[in-house]
Amino acid sequence: MSLASSSAAVVFIAAAYGGARLAGPRDLPGAILAGASALLTMVAAAGFALSEFRLLNSAEAWLVVGMLLAGPAIWFGRGKRIPAEGLWTGPRGPLTMHMVVLCLCAAVAAAVLYASFITALRVAPHNWDSMTYHLARAAYYFQQGSLDRFPANYWAQIEHPVVSSILNVFVLVVFSADEKDVQLVQFLCYLVTALAIFAICVRLGFANHAAATAALVFLLATNVLMESNTTQNDLVVLCFVALALFHGIEFLQTRGSASLLLFGAGLGLAFGTKASATTFMPSLILAMLVVAVREHRACRPAGGRALASLALAGVIGIAVLAAPAGYIENWRRHGDPLGRPAVVAAVSFADLGLRQRVQHTIANTARYIVDLSRFDGIPFTTATADLNHALQRGFARALQPLGIDMAGAPTRMPYQMSRDVFLSRPHEDYAYLGPVGPILILPALLLGIVLRRREPLFWAFAGASAVFVLMQAAAGPYDPWRGRYFTGILLFLAPAAALVIGAPARLLGVGLVSLGLLVTAASAVNSVLNRVVSPFPEILSMSRAQQLARNHAAMAPAIEAYERLVPPESTVLSVLGPDSYEFPFFGKGLDRRLLPGGNWPDAPVPGGAQFILFNEHPRYRPGDCDIPLGARYWLRDLRPGDERPPHCRPVQQEAAPPR
């Protein structure tokens, strides 16, 4: 870290502290969440502004903008204080045994979090989407200093919203382009979301034990834990929605203008990160409506005006922070804010009639219910796989009279009616909730239907969870990698379950809930220690190439060969097929400069290019002058050199542009 980059981080944190004081929080959790919202909003806004001047990669520019934001925030917040009250602010209860188990599970969660944190700090990122577009696009943005579109090899690098990329670029600037530290973005969002769930429960009057149970259910869910130290952005979206829900509840209870602004900012940042934020909205609206009615009955009148204010703030937040994040440009280029029509058709039911959409939504709902009942993370899974497969067959038989084939198309990948599908796979691309779902949440929901018949909050969060499943099912063809999307359901499922099992009154209830929590904690430990392709601590001793290629082992030799052949500071024309690993070729510390070759060979080789990196290109086949790297990647050396055969010497290039 340079002095300028570390100073930029400090001034943005100072600005967030001033923003937290300015918000006038009621307690320490509220202050932390207000500060997190302020920090994320200011970083995103600063990123948009710096991009206009092509200064996105300048630590000095980030420092100046941070100082401009920190000064007013600290000045206007100087007369307010952050309350010293701790996290334990809700109603207290005498559940001694349950409290002991909660403390034990919290200790296990802390150990698991520590292992995940160490992995984020010391291990290179690896997941497929990050190698192909999440980190590749952030590296291009960092390299060019702006969010301008470039001739990308892969449409996802330029058509997805850019807010999470701004956060990634900010971390690259602060940590001197260290790829490992980018994983801290999701890890911190993971922690903020857990605190937001706890604070939401406390605001709604849950007992402390129930609020803590809800947070632990989220922290120890297998899919959440697997996602927490990756460079995906699903937890980033969830964090923004969770912050919006918290600030929305805060506004309904206090009518504070700062909470209203932060609610709008949360929604804007969620949509500015990923279009999947749309699937949260019906659930969020349902929960907010029930809370508004509840607060209205608690002698807080004008609930209609409050809801109208929240709706207006959300629209403004989306217009200011989300629309410029790529939706407007997609509309201008493709006539659709989500991107090119072929891609939209592939991931949605846009080309199907209403009857077919309903049938596929029903089939997807059954598929996702089965997936949510999986035991991912438990080490001995033969019996649990049999249970899941039996449930799968039961749904398939029930759907046959309706003319619905549970294994039928359309699906992103063929749907498998097989027991092997349900064997435990603690991996960020495949895992669902794990034992949290079938052992804690499902029994809690069934009990709640009987025991909480007159509790509006239970029905609000349970109903929001059901709506969330329906939204995912209706969004498009079945996706076997959708477990990471279902991290979002825990924003509603965790409070619903905690209302029922979070503060059990009888010894039997305490024992059963404690047993479920302990099984969940043990599963979390196993998920970290025996994570698919990423076992801890063995992963710490892997080489950088092996760490980057954990999901595509054949890439490790190709990365190592590239590092040997291409010196640091070299300029490489990258001509790769869609969905290809590209980020590793920027080099450690982004010390190789990649030129996106999406327009090549129609355009000449850009001036200054010293190498061409390519793989499956329909109009460019490897010849005897090209160096095989492995994994069907090749390298062509364009540097001057008489030791090569004449036909392998570099061709005429266009003049190099000024740098």
Summary of the structure (lengths in Angstrom):
residues: 659
radius of gyration: 25.5
end to end distance: 23.9
largest distance: 86.8
contacts: 2336
relative contact order: 0.11
helix: 63%
strand: 4%
